[in-house]
Amino acid sequence: MANTQRQPDTAPLLHVNAGNLINTAITNDQKDQDLKDCLKGATSSQYNRPLTGSTDAYSLAGSFVKQPATVHQGLGRDYYTFQGLLPEIGYAWATSDHRLYLWNLNDSSDITTYDDQDQIICAVGLVKPAKGVFKEHVQYLLIVATILHVVVLQVVFEPRPDGKRTLVLLSSNSAASTDGQRINTIASTDDGRIFLCAKSGHIYDLHYKLPRRFVGPTAQLNKLTSGFLMSLMPTMIQDRWKPDYVHLAVDSERHMVYALTSSNRIDAFFLGPRNDQFLPLSHDLRDIERAARTMCRQAAVQPHPLDFRILSIHIVPRKESHAIHLVAVTERGFRLYFTHYKNVMRTYGAPADPNTWKPNTLELVHIRLPPHPKDLMPPPSPNANANANATTVPNAPPTATITTPLTSLASPASQFASLPINFAHYRSGVLLTSHAEMDARSDKVYLSFPVIGGAATATPGATSTTNGTTSSLFPPSPAPYAVSVPYSETLMTLQTQGRVWAMAEATSNDNGYPLNDSRALYSDPARKLLIYTDQGVFSFVKPRPVDTLYNLLRKSCDTRQTEATQRDLLQFIQLFGHTQTCAFAMSIICSSYASKSTEHEEIARRASQFLASFGGQPTATGATLPNSSNPLGQAVGPTGIKYSSRHDGIILYFARLLANLWRAQPFAFTSTNNLLDGAAKVQKDLFATRTKLKHLKRFFDAHAHLITPLTHDALAMAAVQDQQQQQILVAEQTSLSDIHRLLCQAIEAIDFIDFVIDGKAKDILLRAREHQREELRQVTLETLLATPRGTQLKRDLVIATIDKFAASHMHAGYDMVTRTLRDQCPTFFGPKDVLYYQGVESLSCAHKAEAEYDRNQALEQSVVFLCDAADALSAENLAEICVDYRYQGYYVGVAKLALARASKLDANKQALAFRLDSRPAGDARATLYDACCACYQQIFQAIDEIDQLQQLSGDKQQQHPQSQQQQQQQQQQQQQQQQQQQQQAQNQHLQRRPDLVQDLKVARQQLLATALASDDQLFHYTLYDWFQANNKTADLLAVNATYILPFLKQQLHPRDAYDILWRYHRMREQYYEAALYLELLATRFPDMDIGKRIEFFALGIVNARSCSTSYIEENPDVTLLLRRLEKGLEKARAVVNL
């Protein structure tokens, strides 16, 4: 689409530089660390001490929900009981013989009981339903396995009078016989394929359907681990070769099933790309224990029989790793990492795109040893160059120097390996283990999780950016291979009571979590871990780096621990870097604006002090000249600027707020069938992001000095006398001001997107041009804010919105769109943009007007708005509006708008100068000249259209009277033509309203009068060219404008000019001037035909004799001219006679 360049002051500036900064920050921050790049070598055993210097840092307290009394009593009087957690729906479950209890973890009074059968329940599993079997409101199924049957129950939630929802189990009338097999494990894929592992060691899948009459069983178990030939063998042989699977793990992302056997072997099965197969994966890993001991030879591990006895297996999500796929936890706390790709840990063996590779083996690639006191690494030294007892931080105040020695802390690592593990849970780097003690009444529960500092997210140091500044947000170009990152974990004890029954994660994400959670905001929900014991359910929140900083700042409130807190803060900065730490501080500050906690407000105040103290100052990079003298006249000052950590931390935090929406497509849901849910989800994300962005804006309002232009007085008060340092401070302040403007417009852009969605986005997109609909569906926040294309796209989106509201015949509220833009988006849409949209709204109102007066008023109002916004129009916008004006018969509006746009384009008359200079080739002004001519072309098309309509009207008047039958046929044809015209009018291809009654002669006169009244000399010259090129000499001769004579004398060939000039003067009864030009025609051109020469002499004589007597008496030259003409005529005739 053509888009003429707009003037800089007509609309909000594009945030190209700030957008690039945000885009780069998001790209670098969103790079997930792959577990493969962390686990280097055969084994690893690094465990770090907590960052806070207190013994309670090794222990984590949580909340507790006591088991309901009804459930506790039911479990106490029966023998066969099983327990578990259903974190997907927030319930815990327990069985008592044939009864099943489910209770809400957030409301222990909410209990659901299932006892519709009399068989002992041995397994319970929550799975997703297969598509097309149940209704859409059934999101989960509960599979209940007994000794005889596997029952399928529907899980639905019904509203309660208090506004909450309660769980209801509905029978599906689907049950499969187990043939006496006891089920131990139930698992499923995301698309609803269900796998069961029986005590016999076989694996089954469950097929179910809705019951129908006389069709057969509604559910059936299919044995997957016994082929057809094996089923023909005698029972004794089948029992000898039967599998011994005891545990299953299903990987829906990679279409894999892993099965653990009682003999400590792991088998893998590939489900195919559509999860409809069950293909065993061939591999050579038959003795895992032997392979593991071989890998641990260099680790000097004391052998123990249970070291590599596998307790459970767990899937590694893709978000955690593309190369490592399975983790096995042993009874002694060893973690065995497996892959189903050959040589994947080697650079040359790794697939370019692991998502497209088919599994081909099962390999043990790494072993992580359980924690041991000797493996604990001390906290990072705050200053490696200082002595062991003193630490300093660059750009920090003098009080940041600490001389307190580091204390040694007791760690639970010494107890971890001494007790066997009875339960384990692993998910995205987090490991929960339960250790049973023989004589104790409570199990010990440990939590271990990775702590990856700044080295995992950004390379230390700063590099140059595109604008000559440097920032830690722009790391050097990435290496062609993965960079090794030290992998270390923190081990903590969870304060629980009772024997552990089950462990799970309440905030489980289907796609997993990244290993490095440094980009987590303080306001984001943290990962919640659940421990189900015989006392109830304990919940714990996994500590994040931002939580650690919050606790350190809270600890700083205690004046008795000032030195220890300073030391811990320095260690925290050393681990995560200044930029990350400032981003954490920003998260704490901005989240306090939505908190009602006085403690949070106090911590936020301390975070602001921390940001000011440890945020640093911008510095110069590269060689500089001394500021005292400049003898060579070269530039004085820094060649580059390295922004402060506070600056980069603010940008990093801003980027994290925008990360979910920056490249998202908010209108993509319009191409789906579920419009309501899609719109609700998008608007929920928009609201959440907008709220956080407003908190950041509030921070800027409270710290206006960061974006306020620095004056000489402000620099003097800050004691900044050095000119170079002043330049640096001004550059950083300018950068933050750009970020603040981008922030304000991002908030308004979100409001605009939300407004479009509220107005039924699908209908609005259908109003856009057909070739642009797909592009509008794919538009992103980045496109709207930081790309030139976004300027045109948001304009098309607004016009489509206006068209949609106008289609509702809302005459009273036809200006709803512009009022919304003016009130809610004053900076995202500039004043010129709003004027343009007001003009479009008035034009839409004219289409819907029923009275002619109202229509004319709307048209006149539209041209006023559009002329004021003419410099904000593109060539395509102008053409569309002029087509609409011609369709309405408003030709005067075409002339006014086209001339207004040309005037705004060529305010300095450069195009006119180009024309007067005879249009030299290769001149840069040619583009501007062409743009102005394109505007004038709209007026010429209007004149042409009127002439064609007049010709058609004249032909109709000359037709002979018709018979009645012919008149009826003509009326039918006219009706059909009107229908076609109305259909074409909707697509703006028709140039005239079918019901429009207009005097075309008057319309043409008004159009020419409006156009010729312009003082645009270039337009006049272009119009005269067009008159001459299209044989409209009569129109040219009728012009009385100032520029007609200079045009004829200077812009045309003399022969053509004289031929027009004598006619021009004769029409105005200026006979003497006409005779002069006729004389020039007859005498100046020797190659002229003699007959034509005689004609010009004769016409000259006639015009000279036509002068009045009084004029001849006052001008004797007339007589002399007449004699010359007569003499010339005689000579010409003599030549003819010869």
PEMO-V780808 format. One record per residue. N is the residue number from 1. RES is the residue in one letter. NEAR is the number of other C-alpha atoms within 10 Angstrom. Layout:
BEGIN
[[N | RES | NEAR] [N | RES | NEAR]]
END
This chain:
BEGIN
[[1 | M | 9] [2 | A | 9] [3 | N | 14] [4 | T | 17] [5 | Q | 14] [6 | R | 15] [7 | Q | 11] [8 | P | 10] [9 | D | 12] [10 | T | 17] [11 | A | 19] [12 | P | 19] [13 | L | 17] [14 | L | 17] [15 | H | 20] [16 | V | 16] [17 | N | 15] [18 | A | 22] [19 | G | 21] [20 | N | 16] [21 | L | 23] [22 | I | 26] [23 | N | 19] [24 | T | 17] [25 | A | 23] [26 | I | 24] [27 | T | 14] [28 | N | 16] [29 | D | 19] [30 | Q | 14] [31 | K | 13] [32 | D | 17] [33 | Q | 20] [34 | D | 20] [35 | L | 23] [36 | K | 21] [37 | D | 17] [38 | C | 19] [39 | L | 22] [40 | K | 16] [41 | G | 11] [42 | A | 17] [43 | T | 20] [44 | S | 20] [45 | S | 18] [46 | Q | 20] [47 | Y | 25] [48 | N | 20] [49 | R | 22] [50 | P | 23] [51 | L | 22] [52 | T | 22] [53 | G | 18] [54 | S | 13] [55 | T | 13] [56 | D | 14] [57 | A | 16] [58 | Y | 21] [59 | S | 15] [60 | L | 17] [61 | A | 14] [62 | G | 14] [63 | S | 12] [64 | F | 18] [65 | V | 16] [66 | K | 15] [67 | Q | 20] [68 | P | 17] [69 | A | 11] [70 | T | 11] [71 | V | 19] [72 | H | 16] [73 | Q | 11] [74 | G | 17] [75 | L | 21] [76 | G | 10] [77 | R | 10] [78 | D | 12] [79 | Y | 9] [80 | Y | 13] [81 | T | 19] [82 | F | 18] [83 | Q | 22] [84 | G | 21] [85 | L | 27] [86 | L | 20] [87 | P | 18] [88 | E | 15] [89 | I | 15] [90 | G | 15] [91 | Y | 22] [92 | A | 22] [93 | W | 21] [94 | A | 24] [95 | T | 26] [96 | S | 24] [97 | D | 21] [98 | H | 18] [99 | R | 19] [100 | L | 23] [101 | Y | 20] [102 | L | 24] [103 | W | 24] [104 | N | 21] [105 | L | 26] [106 | N | 10] [107 | D | 13] [108 | S | 16] [109 | S | 13] [110 | D | 15] [111 | I | 20] [112 | T | 16] [113 | T | 17] [114 | Y | 16] [115 | D | 14] [116 | D | 10] [117 | Q | 12] [118 | D | 10] [119 | Q | 15] [120 | I | 18] [121 | I | 27] [122 | C | 21] [123 | A | 23] [124 | V | 27] [125 | G | 19] [126 | L | 21] [127 | V | 24] [128 | K | 19] [129 | P | 24] [130 | A | 19] [131 | K | 10] [132 | G | 8] [133 | V | 11] [134 | F | 16] [135 | K | 9] [136 | E | 9] [137 | H | 10] [138 | V | 15] [139 | Q | 15] [140 | Y | 19] [141 | L | 22] [142 | L | 20] [143 | I | 21] [144 | V | 21] [145 | A | 28] [146 | T | 24] [147 | I | 17] [148 | L | 18] [149 | H | 23] [150 | V | 25] [151 | V | 21] [152 | V | 24] [153 | L | 21] [154 | Q | 19] [155 | V | 20] [156 | V | 16] [157 | F | 15] [158 | E | 9] [159 | P | 10] [160 | R | 9] [161 | P | 6] [162 | D | 6] [163 | G | 7] [164 | K | 9] [165 | R | 13] [166 | T | 16] [167 | L | 19] [168 | V | 17] [169 | L | 16] [170 | L | 15] [171 | S | 14] [172 | S | 17] [173 | N | 16] [174 | S | 18] [175 | A | 26] [176 | A | 20] [177 | S | 17] [178 | T | 19] [179 | D | 10] [180 | G | 12] [181 | Q | 18] [182 | R | 22] [183 | I | 28] [184 | N | 19] [185 | T | 21] [186 | I | 26] [187 | A | 23] [188 | S | 23] [189 | T | 22] [190 | D | 18] [191 | D | 14] [192 | G | 18] [193 | R | 19] [194 | I | 24] [195 | F | 24] [196 | L | 26] [197 | C | 24] [198 | A | 20] [199 | K | 15] [200 | S | 17] [201 | G | 22] [202 | H | 19] [203 | I | 26] [204 | Y | 21] [205 | D | 19] [206 | L | 21] [207 | H | 18] [208 | Y | 23] [209 | K | 18] [210 | L | 12] [211 | P | 15] [212 | R | 10] [213 | R | 6] [214 | F | 6] [215 | V | 7] [216 | G | 8] [217 | P | 16] [218 | T | 16] [219 | A | 21] [220 | Q | 19] [221 | L | 21] [222 | N | 16] [223 | K | 15] [224 | L | 15] [225 | T | 15] [226 | S | 16] [227 | G | 9] [228 | F | 7] [229 | L | 7] [230 | M | 14] [231 | S | 11] [232 | L | 10] [233 | M | 11] [234 | P | 9] [235 | T | 11] [236 | M | 9] [237 | I | 12] [238 | Q | 14] [239 | D | 11] [240 | R | 8] [241 | W | 11] [242 | K | 15] [243 | P | 17] [244 | D | 20] [245 | Y | 26] [246 | V | 22] [247 | H | 24] [248 | L | 25] [249 | A | 22] [250 | V | 24] [251 | D | 21] [252 | S | 19] [253 | E | 15] [254 | R | 22] [255 | H | 21] [256 | M | 25] [257 | V | 24] [258 | Y | 22] [259 | A | 21] [260 | L | 22] [261 | T | 17] [262 | S | 15] [263 | S | 14] [264 | N | 18] [265 | R | 17] [266 | I | 21] [267 | D | 18] [268 | A | 24] [269 | F | 18] [270 | F | 21] [271 | L | 20] [272 | G | 14] [273 | P | 12] [274 | R | 8] [275 | N | 17] [276 | D | 11] [277 | Q | 13] [278 | F | 17] [279 | L | 14] [280 | P | 15] [281 | L | 17] [282 | S | 13] [283 | H | 14] [284 | D | 9] [285 | L | 16] [286 | R | 13] [287 | D | 12] [288 | I | 20] [289 | E | 18] [290 | R | 12] [291 | A | 15] [292 | A | 20] [293 | R | 16] [294 | T | 11] [295 | M | 17] [296 | C | 20] [297 | R | 11] [298 | Q | 10] [299 | A | 13] [300 | A | 7] [301 | V | 11] [302 | Q | 7] [303 | P | 10] [304 | H | 9] [305 | P | 9] [306 | L | 15] [307 | D | 23] [308 | F | 24] [309 | R | 21] [310 | I | 25] [311 | L | 21] [312 | S | 21] [313 | I | 25] [314 | H | 21] [315 | I | 23] [316 | V | 25] [317 | P | 24] [318 | R | 22] [319 | K | 17] [320 | E | 23] [321 | S | 20] [322 | H | 20] [323 | A | 25] [324 | I | 26] [325 | H | 22] [326 | L | 22] [327 | V | 22] [328 | A | 24] [329 | V | 26] [330 | T | 24] [331 | E | 24] [332 | R | 24] [333 | G | 27] [334 | F | 23] [335 | R | 23] [336 | L | 22] [337 | Y | 22] [338 | F | 21] [339 | T | 23] [340 | H | 22] [341 | Y | 21] [342 | K | 17] [343 | N | 16] [344 | V | 19] [345 | M | 19] [346 | R | 10] [347 | T | 10] [348 | Y | 9] [349 | G | 11] [350 | A | 15] [351 | P | 17] [352 | A | 9] [353 | D | 8] [354 | P | 15] [355 | N | 12] [356 | T | 9] [357 | W | 12] [358 | K | 14] [359 | P | 19] [360 | N | 15] [361 | T | 17] [362 | L | 22] [363 | E | 21] [364 | L | 19] [365 | V | 23] [366 | H | 24] [367 | I | 23] [368 | R | 18] [369 | L | 21] [370 | P | 19] [371 | P | 25] [372 | H | 17] [373 | P | 14] [374 | K | 11] [375 | D | 15] [376 | L | 19] [377 | M | 15] [378 | P | 14] [379 | P | 18] [380 | P | 17] [381 | S | 20] [382 | P | 22] [383 | N | 17] [384 | A | 11] [385 | N | 10] [386 | A | 11] [387 | N | 10] [388 | A | 14] [389 | N | 12] [390 | A | 18] [391 | T | 21] [392 | T | 20] [393 | V | 18] [394 | P | 12] [395 | N | 15] [396 | A | 16] [397 | P | 13] [398 | P | 9] [399 | T | 10] [400 | A | 19] [401 | T | 16] [402 | I | 19] [403 | T | 15] [404 | T | 14] [405 | P | 11] [406 | L | 16] [407 | T | 10] [408 | S | 11] [409 | L | 14] [410 | A | 13] [411 | S | 21] [412 | P | 16] [413 | A | 22] [414 | S | 12] [415 | Q | 13] [416 | F | 24] [417 | A | 19] [418 | S | 11] [419 | L | 17] [420 | P | 18] [421 | I | 22] [422 | N | 17] [423 | F | 20] [424 | A | 24] [425 | H | 19] [426 | Y | 23] [427 | R | 21] [428 | S | 24] [429 | G | 19] [430 | V | 18] [431 | L | 18] [432 | L | 23] [433 | T | 26] [434 | S | 26] [435 | H | 25] [436 | A | 19] [437 | E | 15] [438 | M | 9] [439 | D | 6] [440 | A | 10] [441 | R | 11] [442 | S | 19] [443 | D | 22] [444 | K | 23] [445 | V | 24] [446 | Y | 23] [447 | L | 22] [448 | S | 20] [449 | F | 22] [450 | P | 20] [451 | V | 24] [452 | I | 22] [453 | G | 23] [454 | G | 19] [455 | A | 15] [456 | A | 22] [457 | T | 23] [458 | A | 21] [459 | T | 16] [460 | P | 13] [461 | G | 13] [462 | A | 18] [463 | T | 18] [464 | S | 17] [465 | T | 18] [466 | T | 9] [467 | N | 9] [468 | G | 12] [469 | T | 21] [470 | T | 24] [471 | S | 21] [472 | S | 26] [473 | L | 30] [474 | F | 19] [475 | P | 20] [476 | P | 14] [477 | S | 8] [478 | P | 9] [479 | A | 7] [480 | P | 6] [481 | Y | 8] [482 | A | 13] [483 | V | 13] [484 | S | 13] [485 | V | 19] [486 | P | 17] [487 | Y | 20] [488 | S | 22] [489 | E | 23] [490 | T | 20] [491 | L | 25] [492 | M | 22] [493 | T | 22] [494 | L | 22] [495 | Q | 16] [496 | T | 26] [497 | Q | 20] [498 | G | 15] [499 | R | 22] [500 | V | 25] [501 | W | 21] [502 | A | 20] [503 | M | 25] [504 | A | 21] [505 | E | 23] [506 | A | 22] [507 | T | 15] [508 | S | 16] [509 | N | 13] [510 | D | 12] [511 | N | 14] [512 | G | 17] [513 | Y | 19] [514 | P | 21] [515 | L | 23] [516 | N | 23] [517 | D | 18] [518 | S | 22] [519 | R | 22] [520 | A | 18] [521 | L | 24] [522 | Y | 21] [523 | S | 15] [524 | D | 9] [525 | P | 10] [526 | A | 17] [527 | R | 17] [528 | K | 16] [529 | L | 22] [530 | L | 23] [531 | I | 26] [532 | Y | 27] [533 | T | 22] [534 | D | 17] [535 | Q | 19] [536 | G | 22] [537 | V | 23] [538 | F | 22] [539 | S | 24] [540 | F | 22] [541 | V | 18] [542 | K | 15] [543 | P | 15] [544 | R | 20] [545 | P | 24] [546 | V | 24] [547 | D | 18] [548 | T | 17] [549 | L | 23] [550 | Y | 22] [551 | N | 13] [552 | L | 21] [553 | L | 23] [554 | R | 18] [555 | K | 19] [556 | S | 20] [557 | C | 14] [558 | D | 10] [559 | T | 9] [560 | R | 10] [561 | Q | 12] [562 | T | 14] [563 | E | 17] [564 | A | 22] [565 | T | 22] [566 | Q | 21] [567 | R | 27] [568 | D | 25] [569 | L | 24] [570 | L | 25] [571 | Q | 21] [572 | F | 24] [573 | I | 22] [574 | Q | 19] [575 | L | 21] [576 | F | 22] [577 | G | 20] [578 | H | 26] [579 | T | 28] [580 | Q | 29] [581 | T | 28] [582 | C | 29] [583 | A | 27] [584 | F | 29] [585 | A | 30] [586 | M | 28] [587 | S | 30] [588 | I | 26] [589 | I | 25] [590 | C | 23] [591 | S | 20] [592 | S | 22] [593 | Y | 18] [594 | A | 14] [595 | S | 12] [596 | K | 9] [597 | S | 11] [598 | T | 10] [599 | E | 12] [600 | H | 19] [601 | E | 18] [602 | E | 16] [603 | I | 25] [604 | A | 24] [605 | R | 16] [606 | R | 20] [607 | A | 23] [608 | S | 20] [609 | Q | 13] [610 | F | 17] [611 | L | 22] [612 | A | 15] [613 | S | 16] [614 | F | 25] [615 | G | 23] [616 | G | 20] [617 | Q | 20] [618 | P | 22] [619 | T | 18] [620 | A | 19] [621 | T | 17] [622 | G | 10] [623 | A | 10] [624 | T | 14] [625 | L | 14] [626 | P | 10] [627 | N | 12] [628 | S | 8] [629 | S | 9] [630 | N | 11] [631 | P | 6] [632 | L | 6] [633 | G | 7] [634 | Q | 8] [635 | A | 11] [636 | V | 15] [637 | G | 20] [638 | P | 17] [639 | T | 14] [640 | G | 19] [641 | I | 23] [642 | K | 26] [643 | Y | 25] [644 | S | 22] [645 | S | 26] [646 | R | 25] [647 | H | 23] [648 | D | 25] [649 | G | 25] [650 | I | 22] [651 | I | 26] [652 | L | 28] [653 | Y | 27] [654 | F | 23] [655 | A | 22] [656 | R | 23] [657 | L | 22] [658 | L | 23] [659 | A | 19] [660 | N | 13] [661 | L | 18] [662 | W | 21] [663 | R | 16] [664 | A | 16] [665 | Q | 16] [666 | P | 26] [667 | F | 22] [668 | A | 19] [669 | F | 19] [670 | T | 20] [671 | S | 12] [672 | T | 9] [673 | N | 9] [674 | N | 10] [675 | L | 15] [676 | L | 11] [677 | D | 11] [678 | G | 18] [679 | A | 20] [680 | A | 13] [681 | K | 14] [682 | V | 20] [683 | Q | 20] [684 | K | 13] [685 | D | 14] [686 | L | 19] [687 | F | 16] [688 | A | 11] [689 | T | 21] [690 | R | 20] [691 | T | 15] [692 | K | 21] [693 | L | 20] [694 | K | 17] [695 | H | 19] [696 | L | 25] [697 | K | 18] [698 | R | 14] [699 | F | 16] [700 | F | 18] [701 | D | 13] [702 | A | 10] [703 | H | 12] [704 | A | 12] [705 | H | 12] [706 | L | 19] [707 | I | 20] [708 | T | 14] [709 | P | 14] [710 | L | 15] [711 | T | 11] [712 | H | 12] [713 | D | 9] [714 | A | 12] [715 | L | 16] [716 | A | 11] [717 | M | 10] [718 | A | 9] [719 | A | 9] [720 | V | 14] [721 | Q | 12] [722 | D | 11] [723 | Q | 13] [724 | Q | 18] [725 | Q | 18] [726 | Q | 17] [727 | Q | 15] [728 | I | 22] [729 | L | 23] [730 | V | 18] [731 | A | 17] [732 | E | 22] [733 | Q | 20] [734 | T | 17] [735 | S | 20] [736 | L | 21] [737 | S | 19] [738 | D | 17] [739 | I | 22] [740 | H | 21] [741 | R | 18] [742 | L | 23] [743 | L | 20] [744 | C | 18] [745 | Q | 21] [746 | A | 25] [747 | I | 23] [748 | E | 20] [749 | A | 22] [750 | I | 20] [751 | D | 21] [752 | F | 21] [753 | I | 20] [754 | D | 19] [755 | F | 18] [756 | V | 21] [757 | I | 20] [758 | D | 12] [759 | G | 14] [760 | K | 16] [761 | A | 26] [762 | K | 19] [763 | D | 15] [764 | I | 22] [765 | L | 23] [766 | L | 14] [767 | R | 20] [768 | A | 20] [769 | R | 14] [770 | E | 10] [771 | H | 8] [772 | Q | 15] [773 | R | 18] [774 | E | 15] [775 | E | 11] [776 | L | 21] [777 | R | 18] [778 | Q | 14] [779 | V | 21] [780 | T | 19] [781 | L | 20] [782 | E | 22] [783 | T | 18] [784 | L | 23] [785 | L | 25] [786 | A | 21] [787 | T | 16] [788 | P | 16] [789 | R | 14] [790 | G | 19] [791 | T | 19] [792 | Q | 18] [793 | L | 17] [794 | K | 21] [795 | R | 18] [796 | D | 20] [797 | L | 22] [798 | V | 21] [799 | I | 21] [800 | A | 21] [801 | T | 24] [802 | I | 23] [803 | D | 21] [804 | K | 21] [805 | F | 21] [806 | A | 23] [807 | A | 16] [808 | S | 10] [809 | H | 15] [810 | M | 13] [811 | H | 15] [812 | A | 8] [813 | G | 12] [814 | Y | 22] [815 | D | 21] [816 | M | 16] [817 | V | 24] [818 | T | 23] [819 | R | 14] [820 | T | 14] [821 | L | 22] [822 | R | 18] [823 | D | 10] [824 | Q | 17] [825 | C | 22] [826 | P | 17] [827 | T | 21] [828 | F | 26] [829 | F | 25] [830 | G | 19] [831 | P | 19] [832 | K | 21] [833 | D | 25] [834 | V | 22] [835 | L | 23] [836 | Y | 28] [837 | Y | 25] [838 | Q | 26] [839 | G | 27] [840 | V | 24] [841 | E | 26] [842 | S | 25] [843 | L | 25] [844 | S | 27] [845 | C | 27] [846 | A | 24] [847 | H | 19] [848 | K | 19] [849 | A | 17] [850 | E | 10] [851 | A | 9] [852 | E | 11] [853 | Y | 11] [854 | D | 14] [855 | R | 20] [856 | N | 15] [857 | Q | 14] [858 | A | 22] [859 | L | 23] [860 | E | 18] [861 | Q | 17] [862 | S | 25] [863 | V | 27] [864 | V | 19] [865 | F | 21] [866 | L | 29] [867 | C | 22] [868 | D | 18] [869 | A | 24] [870 | A | 28] [871 | D | 24] [872 | A | 28] [873 | L | 24] [874 | S | 18] [875 | A | 18] [876 | E | 13] [877 | N | 19] [878 | L | 21] [879 | A | 18] [880 | E | 13] [881 | I | 23] [882 | C | 25] [883 | V | 23] [884 | D | 24] [885 | Y | 21] [886 | R | 22] [887 | Y | 20] [888 | Q | 23] [889 | G | 21] [890 | Y | 21] [891 | Y | 27] [892 | V | 23] [893 | G | 25] [894 | V | 30] [895 | A | 27] [896 | K | 19] [897 | L | 27] [898 | A | 25] [899 | L | 25] [900 | A | 21] [901 | R | 26] [902 | A | 24] [903 | S | 20] [904 | K | 18] [905 | L | 24] [906 | D | 17] [907 | A | 10] [908 | N | 10] [909 | K | 15] [910 | Q | 16] [911 | A | 25] [912 | L | 20] [913 | A | 14] [914 | F | 18] [915 | R | 17] [916 | L | 13] [917 | D | 9] [918 | S | 9] [919 | R | 15] [920 | P | 12] [921 | A | 8] [922 | G | 7] [923 | D | 9] [924 | A | 12] [925 | R | 17] [926 | A | 17] [927 | T | 12] [928 | L | 20] [929 | Y | 22] [930 | D | 12] [931 | A | 18] [932 | C | 25] [933 | C | 18] [934 | A | 16] [935 | C | 25] [936 | Y | 24] [937 | Q | 19] [938 | Q | 23] [939 | I | 25] [940 | F | 16] [941 | Q | 16] [942 | A | 24] [943 | I | 18] [944 | D | 14] [945 | E | 17] [946 | I | 19] [947 | D | 15] [948 | Q | 12] [949 | L | 13] [950 | Q | 16] [951 | Q | 11] [952 | L | 11] [953 | S | 12] [954 | G | 11] [955 | D | 10] [956 | K | 10] [957 | Q | 9] [958 | Q | 8] [959 | Q | 8] [960 | H | 7] [961 | P | 9] [962 | Q | 10] [963 | S | 9] [964 | Q | 9] [965 | Q | 9] [966 | Q | 11] [967 | Q | 12] [968 | Q | 12] [969 | Q | 12] [970 | Q | 13] [971 | Q | 12] [972 | Q | 12] [973 | Q | 12] [974 | Q | 13] [975 | Q | 13] [976 | Q | 12] [977 | Q | 13] [978 | Q | 15] [979 | Q | 13] [980 | Q | 13] [981 | Q | 19] [982 | Q | 18] [983 | Q | 13] [984 | Q | 13] [985 | A | 17] [986 | Q | 9] [987 | N | 11] [988 | Q | 16] [989 | H | 15] [990 | L | 19] [991 | Q | 19] [992 | R | 21] [993 | R | 17] [994 | P | 18] [995 | D | 9] [996 | L | 10] [997 | V | 8] [998 | Q | 9] [999 | D | 8] [1000 | L | 15] [1001 | K | 12] [1002 | V | 10] [1003 | A | 17] [1004 | R | 20] [1005 | Q | 13] [1006 | Q | 15] [1007 | L | 22] [1008 | L | 18] [1009 | A | 14] [1010 | T | 17] [1011 | A | 22] [1012 | L | 19] [1013 | A | 12] [1014 | S | 15] [1015 | D | 14] [1016 | D | 18] [1017 | Q | 15] [1018 | L | 24] [1019 | F | 23] [1020 | H | 22] [1021 | Y | 19] [1022 | T | 18] [1023 | L | 20] [1024 | Y | 23] [1025 | D | 16] [1026 | W | 16] [1027 | F | 17] [1028 | Q | 16] [1029 | A | 10] [1030 | N | 10] [1031 | N | 10] [1032 | K | 13] [1033 | T | 16] [1034 | A | 12] [1035 | D | 12] [1036 | L | 18] [1037 | L | 20] [1038 | A | 12] [1039 | V | 17] [1040 | N | 13] [1041 | A | 12] [1042 | T | 13] [1043 | Y | 18] [1044 | I | 19] [1045 | L | 15] [1046 | P | 11] [1047 | F | 17] [1048 | L | 19] [1049 | K | 14] [1050 | Q | 11] [1051 | Q | 16] [1052 | L | 14] [1053 | H | 10] [1054 | P | 16] [1055 | R | 15] [1056 | D | 13] [1057 | A | 18] [1058 | Y | 21] [1059 | D | 17] [1060 | I | 20] [1061 | L | 22] [1062 | W | 26] [1063 | R | 21] [1064 | Y | 23] [1065 | H | 17] [1066 | R | 18] [1067 | M | 13] [1068 | R | 12] [1069 | E | 14] [1070 | Q | 17] [1071 | Y | 23] [1072 | Y | 27] [1073 | E | 20] [1074 | A | 25] [1075 | A | 31] [1076 | L | 21] [1077 | Y | 22] [1078 | L | 26] [1079 | E | 25] [1080 | L | 18] [1081 | L | 24] [1082 | A | 25] [1083 | T | 15] [1084 | R | 11] [1085 | F | 12] [1086 | P | 10] [1087 | D | 7] [1088 | M | 12] [1089 | D | 10] [1090 | I | 15] [1091 | G | 11] [1092 | K | 12] [1093 | R | 23] [1094 | I | 20] [1095 | E | 15] [1096 | F | 23] [1097 | F | 27] [1098 | A | 20] [1099 | L | 18] [1100 | G | 31] [1101 | I | 24] [1102 | V | 15] [1103 | N | 22] [1104 | A | 25] [1105 | R | 17] [1106 | S | 16] [1107 | C | 16] [1108 | S | 11] [1109 | T | 10] [1110 | S | 8] [1111 | Y | 11] [1112 | I | 16] [1113 | E | 11] [1114 | E | 9] [1115 | N | 12] [1116 | P | 10] [1117 | D | 12] [1118 | V | 21] [1119 | T | 14] [1120 | L | 11] [1121 | L | 18] [1122 | L | 22] [1123 | R | 14] [1124 | R | 16] [1125 | L | 27] [1126 | E | 15] [1127 | K | 12] [1128 | G | 19] [1129 | L | 21] [1130 | E | 14] [1131 | K | 13] [1132 | A | 18] [1133 | R | 14] [1134 | A | 10] [1135 | V | 10] [1136 | V | 11] [1137 | N | 7] [1138 | L | 5]]
END
